[in-house]
Amino acid sequence: MSEKFKRDRMDGTPEESTLKEVFLFPGRAILWIQYMFPGSTYRKVRMSSRHARSPIMTIIYSISFWFLVGYVIIMFIADLLS
């Protein structure tokens, strides 16, 4: 990865395997949206900045996203089978 794009990784993690990058992408996208549109108060701006730079929040949001996707797929399949 070139030096120009390294600073775009707000959580500061190094580039990993493709599978890990795909897994973490939803968390990074959610945090990026929160960072770009933080809210109107100073507290919300500080909080969104802290979350965006946290690798742990990236993992938490990614796990939550993939859990939700899995749940929706399971419910869809269960609805089709019933």
N, C-alpha and C positions, 0 to 999 in steps of 0.2 A: 504494500500500500504506500502510495506516495506521501510525502510530508504534508502536502496541501490537504489531503483528506483525513489525516490522522486526527486533526483537531475537530472534525465533525462527529467523532465518537464522544459524545458528552459524558458517557459513563466511564471513560478512561480505560476500558478493557482492550487488550490486544486482539488482533484478528485471529479467530480460531478456525476450527474445521467448518466445512460447509453446513453440516448437520446442526452444529451448535449455533451457527449464524442464523439459520432458518428458525431454530427454536427461539432464539432471543429477539428476532425481528419484531414480533408484536409488542413486546415490552418496550423496546426502543421507540417504536412508532407512537405508542400511547404517551410515553414520557416526553417525546418531542412535541406532541400536540399540547400537552399540559404546559410545557416550557414556553411555547410560542403564544399561548392564550392563557396567562396565569390568573387573571381576575383583576379586580379593581383595587384591592387593598394591598398595603405593603407586606402584610403577613402572607398573603397568598403568593405574592411574587417571590418572597424568600423561600417559601415551602416548595414551590415548583422548581426553583433553581437547585435546591438541595436534593430533591428527588431525581432530577434529571442527571445529576452527577453521581448517583449511587448505583453501583453494580447490583446491589442487593434488591433495590426496587425494580430494576430491569428484570431480574429473575422472578420476583414475586408477580409482577404484571404478566410475564410470559407464561408462567405456570397457570395463573388464573385464566388467561385467554385460552390456552390449550385445553384446560379442564372444561371450560364452557363449550368449546367446539366439540369435544368428545361427548359431553352431555347432550348437546343438541342432536348429534348424529345418532346416539343410542336411543333417544326419544323418538326420532324420526323412524328408525328401524323398528322399534317396538310398535309404533303406530301403524306401520305397514303390515306387520305380522298379525295384528289384532283385527 
